[in-house]
Amino acid sequence: MGLVDRMPAVCSVLDGKKLRDLASVSITHRHGPPNGANVFVTYELEADQTLPGETTPGCPPRRASQMPANRRGALNINPKTSLVLVSCVKSKLARSAPAQDLYTSTLFTGGRSFARSTGAPWYILSAKYGLVHPDEVIVPYDYTLNRLGVADRSAWARDVLVDLLPKTKGCQTVVFLAGVRYREFLIGPLEENGLNVTIPMYGLSFGQQLAWLAEHT
């Protein structure tokens, strides 16, 4: 950061909203004085991040080059035959709001802008509410699939599919802007129903995802 002998400034950054937004993290624990060398801050990654080498239950990690070509960042979105899914995140407003406005992280707002720019219908994958229309007003919550076991995540996906599959009528492609936990049990059933699945940011780091969204919005 180019800061020298600036302990208070560094501590301010560690606690600051700008760092939380840029890194898509939230502070779960802080110990120590307001400023000083013995300050310890624990962060939690937002649920929407897609990490390199992510895995599917029971399978070894796969490199991006091992993914089927149609899932690797191919971007051929026809708004008339596509549907975009954006996963929820931890950072939210403290009040009820339309789902598209409730989530406040930089990654989500970038995904929202991309989804809107495609002209295709889009929905939000919510850990608590399942498949949510962007205009649906929902209450903020503290719940993420990242803390659930395989059985619970699989059950969540089955509930989502009940609402999602009817909305794919006439679609050819489903585009995921969602982390592995939010898509792992959705991809198979969608492909079994004849749909192409595209994960344009597969394997990208957080910073690379932000850059990709900025480039394609």
QUIDAFEN-V770797 format. One line per field, one symbol per residue. ss: DSSP state (h for helix, s for strand, l for the rest). phi: phi as a letter, one per 30 degrees, with the letter a starting at -180 (. if undefined). A space follows every 10 residues. Layout:
# QUIDAFEN-V770797
ss = ???
phi = ???
This chain:
# QUIDAFEN-V770797
ss = llllllhhhh hhhhhlhhhh hhhlssssss slllllllls ssssslllll llllllllll lllhhhllhh hlllllllll lsssssslll lsllllsshh hhsllhhhhh hhhhhhhhll ssssssllls ssslllssll llllhhhllh hhhhhhhhhh hhhhhhhlll llsssssllh hhllllhhhh hhlllsssll lllllhhhhh hhhhhhl
phi = .icbhbeddd ddddcddddd ddchbbdcab bkdebldccc bccbdddcdc ceidbceibd ebdedcdeed ccjdbbccdd bbbcccddbd dbdcbdaeed cddcdddddd ddddedddid dbbcccdcci dbdedddbcd ababddccde dddddedddd deddeddcdi dcbccccade dcbeccdedd ddcicdcbbd ceiddedddd dddddcc
